[in-house]
Amino acid sequence: MKYVDEFREAGVIRKAAEEIRRLADPERQYRFMEVCGGHTHAIYRFGLKDLLPSNIELIHGPGCPVCVLPMGRIDDAVSIARDPNVIFTAFGDMMRVPGRDGSPLEHKARGMDVRTVYSPADTLKLAQKNPDRHVLFFAIGFETTAPSTALTLMRAKSLGLRNFSVFCNHVTIIPAIRAILDSPDMRIDAFIGPGHVSTVIGCRPYEWIAKNERKPIVVSGFEPVDILQAIVMLLRQLKAGEPKVENQYTRVVPWEGNRSALKAMAEVFELRPYFEWRGMGFISQSALRIRSSYAQWNAEERFPVPGVRVTDPKAAQCGEVLKGALKPAQCKLFGKECTPEHPIGALMVSSEGSCAAYYNYEHRKTALTSIGASA
């Protein structure tokens, strides 16, 4: 597989691991946060932490947009979709995320018209095919998916499509990183920067992290060689005492970002004053809302929204895991009441959730090892 196999080549991986062991000071503890859930998934899938010295700890950040969404936002959207004239649409990873009264899939089982889409553009086609019904798109994601939602809204406006609206839950990555750095109980030495988000926003927005916070950050791809190379680059920065922003993912990420995507976002969206993040509370200017010029396609303007606020189950510790204060297996419910088959929290539902990644790779590996030993 061209462009994939070379980033999984065993000899290159071994050399990168050796370089990491050479650079890491055995007298020092390192705490690196991978911001993106895709990195967390890759780290567990490929067993990369087993290649690292014991004094390098990888901390899982809040880089899964489904995971940081508070339960109340799901209930708000469902309150609109209870109208039999409304078709509720969303990406597949949202369908099993529980709200207070159940997940979208559970509501589908109760008779609500809930449909999975693979692109926001699918919702426009659905609206055109069903002119007598209203199609609601539950938009979610960081800056990675926001441009496609923006372009869909622009298309809806150009078509004059009145039976379509967006319930917007797009969040932005920089305020989340700032909130983590402002947390008094968190110690992070450096960041593995998000690859997908950076294809849109570029690398420049991270410069304050190196300049003001004196933390190195390396934007990384998602293959084993990418992540290990990013760790090598972080260790070199720390050894030299010169924190900066580096782009390991140059084959995909432009330094200045995707100008066309940013232009579309600026046309359609503006920053919300505040938005609630699961486990992190309200963070200033951390999410996008639809501009007044697109109010006709803004579900929160067209429909009454109750503004539900729901706290996570007390026993669940999603917030602590999201902030990197706990490892997934340290949650009291992990692998017991909370599994991929019966998720309590969003971190176990989403394919990029750190709990799902840990359960599917690390937890099962440990369980199989124990079974083999006992046999």
BALOBA-1460 file (C-alpha; in Angstrom, 3 decimals):
// residues 375
<rec num="1" residu="m" x="0.000" y="0.000" z="0.000"/>
<rec num="2" residu="k" x="1.817" y="3.041" z="-1.286"/>
<rec num="3" residu="y" x="2.085" y="5.964" z="1.185"/>
<rec num="4" residu="v" x="1.117" y="3.658" z="4.079"/>
<rec num="5" residu="d" x="3.573" y="0.759" z="4.189"/>
<rec num="6" residu="e" x="6.606" y="3.039" z="4.369"/>
<rec num="7" residu="f" x="5.193" y="4.575" z="7.554"/>
<rec num="8" residu="r" x="4.800" y="1.131" z="9.134"/>
<rec num="9" residu="e" x="8.155" y="-0.324" z="8.087"/>
<rec num="10" residu="a" x="9.619" y="-2.296" z="11.005"/>
<rec num="11" residu="g" x="13.223" y="-1.229" z="10.485"/>
<rec num="12" residu="v" x="12.331" y="2.474" z="10.491"/>
<rec num="13" residu="i" x="10.182" y="2.003" z="13.587"/>
<rec num="14" residu="r" x="13.061" y="0.274" z="15.406"/>
<rec num="15" residu="k" x="15.458" y="3.096" z="14.508"/>
<rec num="16" residu="a" x="12.993" y="5.723" z="15.726"/>
<rec num="17" residu="a" x="12.503" y="3.844" z="19.011"/>
<rec num="18" residu="e" x="16.279" y="3.614" z="19.466"/>
<rec num="19" residu="e" x="16.622" y="7.348" z="18.855"/>
<rec num="20" residu="i" x="13.937" y="8.032" z="21.449"/>
<rec num="21" residu="r" x="15.786" y="5.927" z="24.026"/>
<rec num="22" residu="r" x="19.029" y="7.749" z="23.188"/>
<rec num="23" residu="l" x="17.489" y="11.208" z="23.570"/>
<rec num="24" residu="a" x="15.406" y="10.577" z="26.687"/>
<rec num="25" residu="d" x="17.182" y="11.599" z="29.896"/>
<rec num="26" residu="p" x="16.840" y="8.607" z="32.266"/>
<rec num="27" residu="e" x="16.833" y="11.019" z="35.224"/>
<rec num="28" residu="r" x="13.754" y="12.862" z="33.954"/>
<rec num="29" residu="q" x="10.056" y="12.075" z="33.593"/>
<rec num="30" residu="y" x="8.341" y="13.201" z="30.403"/>
<rec num="31" residu="r" x="4.619" y="13.830" z="29.960"/>
<rec num="32" residu="f" x="3.524" y="14.322" z="26.351"/>
<rec num="33" residu="m" x="-0.117" y="14.967" z="25.504"/>
<rec num="34" residu="e" x="-1.479" y="13.790" z="22.171"/>
<rec num="35" residu="v" x="-4.345" y="16.198" z="21.603"/>
<rec num="36" residu="c" x="-6.092" y="14.255" z="18.849"/>
<rec num="37" residu="g" x="-8.179" y="11.144" z="19.465"/>
<rec num="38" residu="g" x="-6.852" y="9.704" z="16.213"/>
<rec num="39" residu="h" x="-3.372" y="9.661" z="17.748"/>
<rec num="40" residu="t" x="-4.672" y="7.930" z="20.873"/>
<rec num="41" residu="h" x="-6.279" y="5.273" z="18.694"/>
<rec num="42" residu="a" x="-3.046" y="4.751" z="16.715"/>
<rec num="43" residu="i" x="-0.902" y="4.584" z="19.858"/>
<rec num="44" residu="y" x="-2.982" y="1.736" z="21.285"/>
<rec num="45" residu="r" x="-3.627" y="0.008" z="17.960"/>
<rec num="46" residu="f" x="0.059" y="-0.238" z="17.081"/>
<rec num="47" residu="g" x="1.304" y="-0.739" z="20.665"/>
<rec num="48" residu="l" x="3.564" y="2.295" z="20.423"/>
<rec num="49" residu="k" x="3.742" y="2.942" z="24.155"/>
<rec num="50" residu="d" x="5.462" y="-0.439" z="24.532"/>
<rec num="51" residu="l" x="8.333" y="0.926" z="22.425"/>
<rec num="52" residu="l" x="8.915" y="3.929" z="24.680"/>
<rec num="53" residu="p" x="11.117" y="4.165" z="27.767"/>
<rec num="54" residu="s" x="9.168" y="3.923" z="31.021"/>
<rec num="55" residu="n" x="9.889" y="7.572" z="31.828"/>
<rec num="56" residu="i" x="7.900" y="8.820" z="28.794"/>
<rec num="57" residu="e" x="4.191" y="8.985" z="29.574"/>
<rec num="58" residu="l" x="1.614" y="9.698" z="26.882"/>
<rec num="59" residu="i" x="-1.381" y="11.689" z="28.142"/>
<rec num="60" residu="h" x="-4.645" y="11.492" z="26.213"/>
<rec num="61" residu="g" x="-6.172" y="14.896" z="25.507"/>
<rec num="62" residu="p" x="-9.710" y="16.092" z="24.680"/>
<rec num="63" residu="g" x="-9.279" y="15.595" z="20.935"/>
<rec num="64" residu="c" x="-12.449" y="13.627" z="20.241"/>
<rec num="65" residu="p" x="-15.332" y="16.021" z="19.411"/>
<rec num="66" residu="v" x="-17.983" y="13.392" z="20.123"/>
<rec num="67" residu="c" x="-16.421" y="12.750" z="23.527"/>
<rec num="68" residu="v" x="-16.402" y="16.373" z="24.681"/>
<rec num="69" residu="l" x="-20.036" y="16.998" z="23.754"/>
<rec num="70" residu="p" x="-22.211" y="17.342" z="26.885"/>
<rec num="71" residu="m" x="-25.231" y="15.076" z="27.111"/>
<rec num="72" residu="g" x="-27.616" y="18.028" z="27.147"/>
<rec num="73" residu="r" x="-26.799" y="18.964" z="23.558"/>
<rec num="74" residu="i" x="-28.018" y="15.550" z="22.405"/>
<rec num="75" residu="d" x="-31.249" y="15.989" z="24.351"/>
<rec num="76" residu="d" x="-31.724" y="19.470" z="22.862"/>
<rec num="77" residu="a" x="-31.468" y="18.141" z="19.307"/>
<rec num="78" residu="v" x="-33.705" y="15.165" z="20.075"/>
<rec num="79" residu="s" x="-36.358" y="17.536" z="21.426"/>
<rec num="80" residu="i" x="-36.593" y="19.013" z="17.906"/>
<rec num="81" residu="a" x="-36.567" y="15.621" z="16.218"/>
<rec num="82" residu="r" x="-39.536" y="14.375" z="18.258"/>
<rec num="83" residu="d" x="-41.694" y="16.211" z="15.745"/>
<rec num="84" residu="p" x="-42.835" y="13.483" z="13.284"/>
<rec num="85" residu="n" x="-42.255" y="15.928" z="10.426"/>
<rec num="86" residu="v" x="-38.531" y="16.100" z="11.261"/>
<rec num="87" residu="i" x="-35.828" y="13.738" z="9.954"/>
<rec num="88" residu="f" x="-32.805" y="13.632" z="12.290"/>
<rec num="89" residu="t" x="-29.455" y="13.026" z="10.563"/>
<rec num="90" residu="a" x="-25.944" y="12.659" z="11.964"/>
<rec num="91" residu="f" x="-22.636" y="10.898" z="11.412"/>
<rec num="92" residu="g" x="-22.422" y="7.291" z="12.566"/>
<rec num="93" residu="d" x="-20.203" y="7.945" z="15.576"/>
<rec num="94" residu="m" x="-22.943" y="10.106" z="17.114"/>
<rec num="95" residu="m" x="-25.662" y="7.490" z="16.891"/>
<rec num="96" residu="r" x="-24.765" y="5.528" z="20.019"/>
<rec num="97" residu="v" x="-23.791" y="8.459" z="22.247"/>
<rec num="98" residu="p" x="-26.233" y="8.530" z="25.166"/>
<rec num="99" residu="g" x="-28.189" y="11.591" z="26.191"/>
<rec num="100" residu="r" x="-30.307" y="11.723" z="29.306"/>
<rec num="101" residu="d" x="-33.153" y="9.860" z="27.580"/>
<rec num="102" residu="g" x="-31.057" y="7.601" z="25.375"/>
<rec num="103" residu="s" x="-28.960" y="7.727" z="22.234"/>
<rec num="104" residu="p" x="-30.242" y="8.668" z="18.753"/>
<rec num="105" residu="l" x="-30.294" y="4.968" z="17.861"/>
<rec num="106" residu="e" x="-32.449" y="4.212" z="20.889"/>
<rec num="107" residu="h" x="-34.821" y="6.970" z="19.814"/>
<rec num="108" residu="k" x="-34.883" y="5.428" z="16.350"/>
<rec num="109" residu="a" x="-35.954" y="2.135" z="17.923"/>
<rec num="110" residu="r" x="-38.798" y="4.038" z="19.601"/>
<rec num="111" residu="g" x="-40.052" y="5.303" z="16.260"/>
<rec num="112" residu="m" x="-38.177" y="8.542" z="15.616"/>
<rec num="113" residu="d" x="-36.922" y="9.058" z="12.049"/>
<rec num="114" residu="v" x="-33.141" y="8.922" z="12.625"/>
<rec num="115" residu="r" x="-30.745" y="8.402" z="9.718"/>
<rec num="116" residu="t" x="-26.979" y="8.049" z="9.419"/>
<rec num="117" residu="v" x="-25.270" y="10.204" z="6.791"/>
<rec num="118" residu="y" x="-21.696" y="10.130" z="5.540"/>
<rec num="119" residu="s" x="-21.534" y="13.767" z="4.452"/>
<rec num="120" residu="p" x="-23.525" y="16.936" z="5.190"/>
<rec num="121" residu="a" x="-24.251" y="17.018" z="1.471"/>
<rec num="122" residu="d" x="-26.303" y="13.832" z="1.927"/>
<rec num="123" residu="t" x="-28.732" y="15.833" z="4.054"/>
<rec num="124" residu="l" x="-29.382" y="18.299" z="1.237"/>
<rec num="125" residu="k" x="-30.318" y="15.456" z="-1.088"/>
<rec num="126" residu="l" x="-32.582" y="14.079" z="1.612"/>
<rec num="127" residu="a" x="-34.274" y="17.461" z="2.024"/>
<rec num="128" residu="q" x="-34.794" y="17.754" z="-1.720"/>
<rec num="129" residu="k" x="-36.368" y="14.271" z="-1.853"/>
<rec num="130" residu="n" x="-38.643" y="15.055" z="1.107"/>
<rec num="131" residu="p" x="-39.996" y="18.574" z="0.495"/>
<rec num="132" residu="d" x="-42.878" y="18.064" z="2.958"/>
<rec num="133" residu="r" x="-40.561" y="17.233" z="5.865"/>
<rec num="134" residu="h" x="-37.771" y="19.081" z="7.684"/>
<rec num="135" residu="v" x="-34.275" y="17.591" z="7.643"/>
<rec num="136" residu="l" x="-32.104" y="18.362" z="10.682"/>
<rec num="137" residu="f" x="-28.350" y="17.788" z="10.499"/>
<rec num="138" residu="f" x="-26.559" y="17.316" z="13.824"/>
<rec num="139" residu="a" x="-23.190" y="18.895" z="12.967"/>
<rec num="140" residu="i" x="-20.212" y="17.978" z="15.122"/>
<rec num="141" residu="g" x="-16.446" y="18.104" z="14.943"/>
<rec num="142" residu="f" x="-13.427" y="20.337" z="15.317"/>
<rec num="143" residu="e" x="-12.232" y="22.586" z="12.513"/>
<rec num="144" residu="t" x="-11.682" y="19.382" z="10.526"/>
<rec num="145" residu="t" x="-15.363" y="18.925" z="9.640"/>
<rec num="146" residu="a" x="-16.590" y="22.511" z="10.017"/>
<rec num="147" residu="p" x="-15.722" y="23.510" z="6.405"/>
<rec num="148" residu="s" x="-17.968" y="20.792" z="4.955"/>
<rec num="149" residu="t" x="-20.845" y="22.007" z="7.136"/>
<rec num="150" residu="a" x="-20.151" y="25.595" z="6.054"/>
<rec num="151" residu="l" x="-20.164" y="24.657" z="2.368"/>
<rec num="152" residu="t" x="-23.406" y="22.719" z="2.853"/>
<rec num="153" residu="l" x="-25.066" y="25.751" z="4.423"/>
<rec num="154" residu="m" x="-23.826" y="27.945" z="1.592"/>
<rec num="155" residu="r" x="-25.292" y="25.474" z="-0.885"/>
<rec num="156" residu="a" x="-28.610" y="25.354" z="0.977"/>
<rec num="157" residu="k" x="-28.803" y="29.146" z="0.870"/>
<rec num="158" residu="s" x="-28.015" y="29.267" z="-2.847"/>
<rec num="159" residu="l" x="-30.739" y="26.676" z="-3.516"/>
<rec num="160" residu="g" x="-33.224" y="28.444" z="-1.269"/>
<rec num="161" residu="l" x="-33.830" y="25.140" z="0.511"/>
<rec num="162" residu="r" x="-36.197" y="25.941" z="3.382"/>
<rec num="163" residu="n" x="-36.779" y="22.477" z="4.837"/>
<rec num="164" residu="f" x="-33.217" y="22.024" z="6.049"/>
<rec num="165" residu="s" x="-31.328" y="23.228" z="9.119"/>
<rec num="166" residu="v" x="-28.158" y="22.543" z="11.097"/>
<rec num="167" residu="f" x="-27.851" y="22.001" z="14.836"/>
<rec num="168" residu="c" x="-24.275" y="23.217" z="15.202"/>
<rec num="169" residu="n" x="-21.849" y="21.644" z="17.687"/>
<rec num="170" residu="h" x="-18.543" y="22.477" z="16.038"/>
<rec num="171" residu="v" x="-15.777" y="23.185" z="18.559"/>
<rec num="172" residu="t" x="-12.323" y="24.740" z="18.230"/>
<rec num="173" residu="i" x="-9.079" y="23.196" z="19.406"/>
<rec num="174" residu="i" x="-7.004" y="26.160" z="20.625"/>
<rec num="175" residu="p" x="-9.242" y="27.177" z="23.590"/>
<rec num="176" residu="a" x="-9.284" y="23.546" z="24.762"/>
<rec num="177" residu="i" x="-5.479" y="23.436" z="24.823"/>
<rec num="178" residu="r" x="-5.450" y="26.751" z="26.668"/>
<rec num="179" residu="a" x="-7.883" y="25.381" z="29.268"/>
<rec num="180" residu="i" x="-5.642" y="22.369" z="29.825"/>
<rec num="181" residu="l" x="-2.572" y="24.556" z="30.300"/>
<rec num="182" residu="d" x="-4.500" y="26.770" z="32.728"/>
<rec num="183" residu="s" x="-5.498" y="23.766" z="34.835"/>
<rec num="184" residu="p" x="-3.486" y="23.910" z="38.088"/>
<rec num="185" residu="d" x="-3.264" y="20.123" z="38.496"/>
<rec num="186" residu="m" x="-1.914" y="19.355" z="35.038"/>
<rec num="187" residu="r" x="1.760" y="19.074" z="34.123"/>
<rec num="188" residu="i" x="2.411" y="18.717" z="30.424"/>
<rec num="189" residu="d" x="5.936" y="18.921" z="29.008"/>
<rec num="190" residu="a" x="5.021" y="18.986" z="25.326"/>
<rec num="191" residu="f" x="2.228" y="18.357" z="22.824"/>
<rec num="192" residu="i" x="1.780" y="16.059" z="19.861"/>
<rec num="193" residu="g" x="-0.327" y="18.427" z="17.780"/>
<rec num="194" residu="p" x="-3.488" y="17.324" z="15.949"/>
<rec num="195" residu="g" x="-2.988" y="16.300" z="12.336"/>
<rec num="196" residu="h" x="-6.519" y="16.491" z="10.944"/>
<rec num="197" residu="v" x="-7.400" y="19.856" z="12.518"/>
<rec num="198" residu="s" x="-4.114" y="21.307" z="11.297"/>
<rec num="199" residu="t" x="-4.908" y="20.480" z="7.671"/>
<rec num="200" residu="v" x="-7.479" y="23.260" z="8.017"/>
<rec num="201" residu="i" x="-6.031" y="25.777" z="10.493"/>
<rec num="202" residu="g" x="-2.335" y="25.160" z="9.780"/>
<rec num="203" residu="c" x="0.479" y="25.405" z="12.339"/>
<rec num="204" residu="r" x="0.644" y="29.124" z="13.059"/>
<rec num="205" residu="p" x="-2.211" y="29.120" z="15.645"/>
<rec num="206" residu="y" x="-0.045" y="26.981" z="17.972"/>
<rec num="207" residu="e" x="2.851" y="29.436" z="18.152"/>
<rec num="208" residu="w" x="1.670" y="30.929" z="21.449"/>
<rec num="209" residu="i" x="2.116" y="27.528" z="23.109"/>
<rec num="210" residu="a" x="5.843" y="27.573" z="22.402"/>
<rec num="211" residu="k" x="6.338" y="31.316" z="22.825"/>
<rec num="212" residu="n" x="4.220" y="32.044" z="25.906"/>
<rec num="213" residu="e" x="3.949" y="28.673" z="27.640"/>
<rec num="214" residu="r" x="7.424" y="27.421" z="26.661"/>
<rec num="215" residu="k" x="6.011" y="24.041" z="25.580"/>
<rec num="216" residu="p" x="7.211" y="22.296" z="22.407"/>
<rec num="217" residu="i" x="4.531" y="21.155" z="19.975"/>
<rec num="218" residu="v" x="4.925" y="18.952" z="16.908"/>
<rec num="219" residu="v" x="2.008" y="18.481" z="14.503"/>
<rec num="220" residu="s" x="2.010" y="14.790" z="13.626"/>
<rec num="221" residu="g" x="0.527" y="12.281" z="11.216"/>
<rec num="222" residu="f" x="-1.177" y="9.113" z="12.386"/>
<rec num="223" residu="e" x="1.042" y="6.232" z="11.308"/>
<rec num="224" residu="p" x="3.563" y="4.604" z="13.710"/>
<rec num="225" residu="v" x="6.579" y="6.285" z="12.111"/>
<rec num="226" residu="d" x="4.786" y="9.661" z="12.220"/>
<rec num="227" residu="i" x="4.087" y="9.505" z="15.938"/>
<rec num="228" residu="l" x="7.511" y="8.160" z="16.893"/>
<rec num="229" residu="q" x="9.210" y="10.800" z="14.757"/>
<rec num="230" residu="a" x="7.112" y="13.481" z="16.476"/>
<rec num="231" residu="i" x="8.322" y="12.209" z="19.860"/>
<rec num="232" residu="v" x="11.923" y="12.340" z="18.605"/>
<rec num="233" residu="m" x="11.375" y="15.962" z="17.540"/>
<rec num="234" residu="l" x="9.869" y="16.864" z="20.920"/>
<rec num="235" residu="l" x="12.778" y="15.282" z="22.797"/>
<rec num="236" residu="r" x="15.268" y="17.199" z="20.665"/>
<rec num="237" residu="q" x="13.493" y="20.461" z="21.431"/>
<rec num="238" residu="l" x="13.459" y="19.728" z="25.148"/>
<rec num="239" residu="k" x="17.120" y="18.738" z="25.117"/>
<rec num="240" residu="a" x="18.047" y="21.967" z="23.332"/>
<rec num="241" residu="g" x="15.772" y="24.055" z="25.569"/>
<rec num="242" residu="e" x="14.250" y="25.696" z="22.499"/>
<rec num="243" residu="p" x="10.464" y="25.157" z="22.376"/>
<rec num="244" residu="k" x="8.857" y="25.818" z="19.010"/>
<rec num="245" residu="v" x="6.162" y="24.619" z="16.638"/>
<rec num="246" residu="e" x="7.278" y="21.965" z="14.170"/>
<rec num="247" residu="n" x="5.352" y="20.267" z="11.405"/>
<rec num="248" residu="q" x="6.103" y="16.550" z="11.084"/>
<rec num="249" residu="y" x="3.047" y="16.056" z="8.872"/>
<rec num="250" residu="t" x="4.320" y="18.182" z="5.996"/>
<rec num="251" residu="r" x="2.974" y="15.793" z="3.363"/>
<rec num="252" residu="v" x="-0.546" y="16.851" z="4.359"/>
<rec num="253" residu="v" x="-0.479" y="19.951" z="6.579"/>
<rec num="254" residu="p" x="0.321" y="23.379" z="5.077"/>
<rec num="255" residu="w" x="1.839" y="25.830" z="7.544"/>
<rec num="256" residu="e" x="-0.793" y="28.484" z="6.822"/>
<rec num="257" residu="g" x="-3.697" y="26.023" z="6.633"/>
<rec num="258" residu="n" x="-6.358" y="25.632" z="3.975"/>
<rec num="259" residu="r" x="-7.311" y="29.161" z="2.948"/>
<rec num="260" residu="s" x="-10.427" y="28.112" z="1.030"/>
<rec num="261" residu="a" x="-11.738" y="26.120" z="3.989"/>
<rec num="262" residu="l" x="-11.019" y="28.966" z="6.405"/>
<rec num="263" residu="k" x="-12.794" y="31.418" z="4.104"/>
<rec num="264" residu="a" x="-15.920" y="29.238" z="3.990"/>
<rec num="265" residu="m" x="-15.918" y="28.932" z="7.785"/>
<rec num="266" residu="a" x="-15.578" y="32.703" z="8.193"/>
<rec num="267" residu="e" x="-18.511" y="33.223" z="5.833"/>
<rec num="268" residu="v" x="-20.891" y="30.975" z="7.763"/>
<rec num="269" residu="f" x="-19.708" y="30.799" z="11.378"/>
<rec num="270" residu="e" x="-18.775" y="33.059" z="14.254"/>
<rec num="271" residu="l" x="-17.456" y="32.232" z="17.710"/>
<rec num="272" residu="r" x="-19.853" y="31.481" z="20.545"/>
<rec num="273" residu="p" x="-19.121" y="33.488" z="23.714"/>
<rec num="274" residu="y" x="-19.149" y="30.256" z="25.743"/>
<rec num="275" residu="f" x="-19.720" y="26.562" z="25.126"/>
<rec num="276" residu="e" x="-19.855" y="23.664" z="27.549"/>
<rec num="277" residu="w" x="-17.347" y="20.824" z="27.187"/>
<rec num="278" residu="r" x="-17.940" y="17.514" z="28.889"/>
<rec num="279" residu="g" x="-15.722" y="17.289" z="31.942"/>
<rec num="280" residu="m" x="-14.163" y="20.707" z="31.311"/>
<rec num="281" residu="g" x="-17.057" y="23.082" z="31.914"/>
<rec num="282" residu="f" x="-17.721" y="26.228" z="29.920"/>
<rec num="283" residu="i" x="-14.799" y="27.433" z="27.818"/>
<rec num="284" residu="s" x="-14.798" y="30.928" z="26.331"/>
<rec num="285" residu="q" x="-14.948" y="31.219" z="22.510"/>
<rec num="286" residu="s" x="-14.415" y="27.484" z="22.114"/>
<rec num="287" residu="a" x="-17.192" y="26.703" z="19.643"/>
<rec num="288" residu="l" x="-18.798" y="27.962" z="16.467"/>
<rec num="289" residu="r" x="-22.329" y="29.167" z="15.885"/>
<rec num="290" residu="i" x="-24.124" y="29.991" z="12.650"/>
<rec num="291" residu="r" x="-24.120" y="33.655" z="11.654"/>
<rec num="292" residu="s" x="-27.362" y="35.642" z="11.560"/>
<rec num="293" residu="s" x="-27.126" y="35.815" z="7.761"/>
<rec num="294" residu="y" x="-27.800" y="32.060" z="7.790"/>
<rec num="295" residu="a" x="-30.429" y="32.152" z="10.554"/>
<rec num="296" residu="q" x="-33.038" y="30.434" z="8.349"/>
<rec num="297" residu="w" x="-30.838" y="27.323" z="8.352"/>
<rec num="298" residu="n" x="-29.927" y="27.496" z="12.051"/>
<rec num="299" residu="a" x="-31.960" y="24.916" z="13.978"/>
<rec num="300" residu="e" x="-31.411" y="26.803" z="17.227"/>
<rec num="301" residu="e" x="-33.070" y="29.863" z="15.675"/>
<rec num="302" residu="r" x="-35.895" y="28.033" z="13.915"/>
<rec num="303" residu="f" x="-36.987" y="25.756" z="16.755"/>
<rec num="304" residu="p" x="-37.447" y="26.151" z="20.513"/>
<rec num="305" residu="v" x="-34.471" y="24.544" z="22.244"/>
<rec num="306" residu="p" x="-34.812" y="23.782" z="25.969"/>
<rec num="307" residu="g" x="-31.108" y="24.248" z="26.766"/>
<rec num="308" residu="v" x="-30.838" y="21.038" z="28.757"/>
<rec num="309" residu="r" x="-27.888" y="20.612" z="31.102"/>
<rec num="310" residu="v" x="-27.164" y="17.070" z="32.237"/>
<rec num="311" residu="t" x="-24.336" y="15.914" z="34.464"/>
<rec num="312" residu="d" x="-22.619" y="12.641" z="33.663"/>
<rec num="313" residu="p" x="-23.399" y="9.636" z="35.862"/>
<rec num="314" residu="k" x="-21.594" y="10.166" z="39.140"/>
<rec num="315" residu="a" x="-19.632" y="6.940" z="38.877"/>
<rec num="316" residu="a" x="-18.367" y="7.779" z="35.377"/>
<rec num="317" residu="q" x="-15.098" y="9.717" z="35.259"/>
<rec num="318" residu="c" x="-15.161" y="10.905" z="31.657"/>
<rec num="319" residu="g" x="-14.085" y="14.416" z="32.614"/>
<rec num="320" residu="e" x="-10.930" y="13.292" z="34.358"/>
<rec num="321" residu="v" x="-10.011" y="11.030" z="31.429"/>
<rec num="322" residu="l" x="-10.673" y="13.825" z="28.910"/>
<rec num="323" residu="k" x="-8.347" y="16.187" z="30.756"/>
<rec num="324" residu="g" x="-5.634" y="13.531" z="31.036"/>
<rec num="325" residu="a" x="-5.904" y="13.352" z="34.818"/>
<rec num="326" residu="l" x="-6.846" y="9.657" z="34.673"/>
<rec num="327" residu="k" x="-6.037" y="6.787" z="32.349"/>
<rec num="328" residu="p" x="-9.118" y="5.032" z="30.906"/>
<rec num="329" residu="a" x="-8.648" y="1.888" z="33.011"/>
<rec num="330" residu="q" x="-8.593" y="3.999" z="36.186"/>
<rec num="331" residu="c" x="-12.263" y="4.914" z="35.750"/>
<rec num="332" residu="k" x="-14.419" y="2.925" z="38.173"/>
<rec num="333" residu="l" x="-16.791" y="1.793" z="35.417"/>
<rec num="334" residu="f" x="-14.222" y="0.906" z="32.763"/>
<rec num="335" residu="g" x="-14.562" y="-2.649" z="31.449"/>
<rec num="336" residu="k" x="-17.338" y="-3.390" z="33.952"/>
<rec num="337" residu="e" x="-20.552" y="-1.406" z="33.603"/>
<rec num="338" residu="c" x="-19.026" y="0.594" z="30.723"/>
<rec num="339" residu="t" x="-17.990" y="-1.392" z="27.630"/>
<rec num="340" residu="p" x="-18.284" y="-0.771" z="23.872"/>
<rec num="341" residu="e" x="-21.393" y="-2.986" z="23.850"/>
<rec num="342" residu="h" x="-22.980" y="-1.077" z="26.744"/>
<rec num="343" residu="p" x="-21.327" y="2.375" z="26.898"/>
<rec num="344" residu="i" x="-22.010" y="4.731" z="29.786"/>
<rec num="345" residu="g" x="-19.865" y="7.574" z="28.489"/>
<rec num="346" residu="a" x="-19.044" y="8.993" z="25.071"/>
<rec num="347" residu="l" x="-15.364" y="8.038" z="25.408"/>
<rec num="348" residu="m" x="-16.385" y="4.408" z="25.071"/>
<rec num="349" residu="v" x="-18.703" y="5.048" z="22.104"/>
<rec num="350" residu="s" x="-16.640" y="7.045" z="19.658"/>
<rec num="351" residu="s" x="-14.068" y="5.273" z="17.520"/>
<rec num="352" residu="e" x="-11.606" y="7.984" z="18.585"/>
<rec num="353" residu="g" x="-12.544" y="7.885" z="22.256"/>
<rec num="354" residu="s" x="-9.610" y="7.024" z="24.483"/>
<rec num="355" residu="c" x="-11.655" y="4.486" z="26.491"/>
<rec num="356" residu="a" x="-12.772" y="2.635" z="23.343"/>
<rec num="357" residu="a" x="-9.215" y="2.613" z="22.001"/>
<rec num="358" residu="y" x="-7.803" y="1.357" z="25.307"/>
<rec num="359" residu="y" x="-10.524" y="-1.298" z="25.636"/>
<rec num="360" residu="n" x="-10.200" y="-2.608" z="22.083"/>
<rec num="361" residu="y" x="-6.413" y="-2.881" z="22.086"/>
<rec num="362" residu="e" x="-4.726" y="-2.582" z="25.486"/>
<rec num="363" residu="h" x="-7.420" y="-4.049" z="27.746"/>
<rec num="364" residu="r" x="-8.152" y="-7.018" z="25.464"/>
<rec num="365" residu="k" x="-4.452" y="-7.662" z="24.957"/>
<rec num="366" residu="t" x="-3.953" y="-7.832" z="28.727"/>
<rec num="367" residu="a" x="-6.988" y="-10.094" z="29.128"/>
<rec num="368" residu="l" x="-5.810" y="-12.485" z="26.407"/>
<rec num="369" residu="t" x="-2.318" y="-12.566" z="27.936"/>
<rec num="370" residu="s" x="-3.789" y="-13.470" z="31.320"/>
<rec num="371" residu="i" x="-5.917" y="-16.232" z="29.787"/>
<rec num="372" residu="g" x="-2.877" y="-17.646" z="27.982"/>
<rec num="373" residu="a" x="-0.817" y="-17.617" z="31.160"/>
<rec num="374" residu="s" x="-3.507" y="-19.420" z="33.150"/>
<rec num="375" residu="a" x="-3.898" y="-22.055" z="30.434"/>
